[in-house]
Each structure stands twice: as C-alpha cells, then as structure tokens.
Amino acid sequence: MSDLFWLSDAQMTRLKPFFPKSHGKPRVDDRRVLSGIIFINRNGLRWRDAPTEYGPPKTLYNRWIRHLSGMQSMPCRSTGAAKASSLASSWSWPARVTKPTCS
C-alpha cells in the first residue's frame, strides 16, 4: 500500500477552472504536480525529497512559486473571490497548508 497522496477526481474537477490554459508546450499532469506539492507541504519535506512518482522536484517547486506569485499579484474580483471562497470552504486543508484569503 502506498502512502502517497493523490487528489480525487472530484477535487480535480473543482480545481480545473483555476488551471491556466496551455500555450504551445503541453502542460505536465496537473494531478501529479498538485498532489506532489500537497504531499511536500503536508509532510514538511524539502523539494528534493519528493517521491519520484510526483515528477521532478524542480517542476513541483516551479509550479508552487508560480502559484504564489500569481496569488499575490491577482486582484480580488467578485467572481474570482467567490469561486476561491467556495473552493476554500469545501476543501480539507492539510495542517501545514494555510487556507488562501482574499483581503
């Protein structure tokens, strides 16, 4: 039995509207990368200690940094804030990951 964390189909369906569209170069599997990021944060690991099933540690790190920079520069719009609030309230957040807020 594997101790790895994987997002469910229902969770991926709810997150799909928040993924950017691919422009030219195909995106890597979002489920694999997001599950890896959550696993790293949940277990307090270093990026380089990520299990190989989640892909290269550099990919996980780059996606995490891109997400953080996007969250800081994104203005809170009523529809976006409502979607994020709806998603955040229904999501079971790991203990080490803080819920996103829009102020």
Steps between C-alpha positions, in 0.01 A plus 500: 500500500632839404516790745498755220227765480290529184222749430165339422308546174247720680775727635663529156165588343455785749855626443490481118364858446806637682759336271654718231453398139792340319669728246708292261693274733279230658457523876614221727233302684337747741377225734851363540657840565232631738493175693879522532487860626238407761703193603815712546318766704304249707812305597740793537744362244758677288418524131788271410357232731179468297418143394575439131133413434420873518754593236817709514539711817583805287159474330321483836698797631449712187124439500480588870693825448292588194183445705623719784604786271165479318307516825685812614455691175141391432242764599200370690208509261151419615463188283854378564473564872166320513643197318810495720291541814268219392791272422690588819200435724438153355864390482655293778825688548809318629619622838816667362328681210312820574169579338525778236337827593398796294516832681 
